[in-house]
């Protein structure tokens, strides 16, 4: 009878899994979550940026209608807690603060 056969890295526990299989399973799970979570987070950030940009362009469109109707030269709009401010001078520009707390300005082309 060999003692090494019961204590080796390939020894099965009471559930029928060896230590090597258990470690391999944990490694695979860690690799999946280590790559998928950052990818999904980056996708969510990109989507949020695009939604803010779309709302800024909608604000620019609304501002153009207000300028034509009333002659106003500035205004603001709050959407989902984000303030979009527009100013009409030599051109129409909309500014807002993104989720990184940096100021973004979009002007008509």
C-alpha positions, 0 to 999 in steps of 0.5 A: 500500500502506497501512502503517496497515492492518497496524498498526491495532488490528484487525490479525490476529496469526498465530492469526487473532485481533485485539488487540481480540478478545483484550482483549474475551475477557480482559475477559469472563473477568475479569468472570466470575471476578470475580463468580462466585468471591465469590458461591460463597465467600459461598454456602459461608460461608452453608452452613457457618453453617447446618451449625454451627447444625444441629449446635447444635440436634442438640446441644440435642436430645441434651442434653435426652435426657441431662438427662431420663435422668441429670439432668446440668446441663451438658455438651459435644460436639465435632463436626468440631473444633468444641466445642458446650457446653450448660448447663441452668439456667432454660432449655437453651442451647448455645454454640459458636464459629463460623468467624469465631471469635465465640461463638454461643449458641442457647437454647430458645424 
